[in-house]
Structure formats: C-alpha cells, structure tokens
C-alpha cells in the first residue's frame, strides 16, 4: 500500500475535521464513503485484526444508542460486531484511515497524525 485512504461518512464532524487537516497539510488521500460505497468486508476484517472490533464499534454514537438493549448485548465478539458494522455502517467509529505504511487508525488524533506525516 502506498497511498492514504480515509473511510467514513462525509457529513460526520470528525471526518470533516480529519479531511480538513489532511488538506491543510497537503496530504493526498482517497475518500471512501460508507454511505455510497458501503463497508468493504475484506478491509473490515483487516481493521479488526489490526485494531480490534471493540475500537471500531462506536458505543458513544447515536446509532449505538438507538439500538435496543438486547441488540447491544448481542455484540460481544468479532463475528457479531462484523455483522452489525456491515449492516449499519454508521456504527463504525470514524474516520478509519489506512496509512501508506500499512497501519490503521480509528478516529482523529491530530498529534498522532502529525507523527505519521
């Protein structure tokens, strides 16, 4: 991998901040819109392998809070989390970034991103 890919939803505030930061630092990237292109299942498996399903499931967001408690209780391993993330892309913490060095980050952390440049 030799390019940077940002995965997310364009109207997400954190994705907007992340993209603005990349633009301001003249860091070229590709954007993958979960709403238009869906969640790439093979990539999702790789993200889970690198960062863990717990980090990818956004338990602070509106989508999670709208899930019935019994549905929330069923998310207890990578398989159940994968099913949920494929069904409801908005449950994924954003942005997910694949860096040119092959690493994956979840969310926007300006200091950590500055170190990757």
Buried (B, 14 or more C-beta within 10 A) or exposed (E): EEEBBBBBBEEBEBBBEBBEBBEEEEEEBEBBBBEEEEBBEEBBEBBBEBBEBEBBBBEEBEBBEEBEEEEBEBBEEBEBBBEBBBEBBBBBBBBBBBBEEEEBBBBBEEEEBEEBE
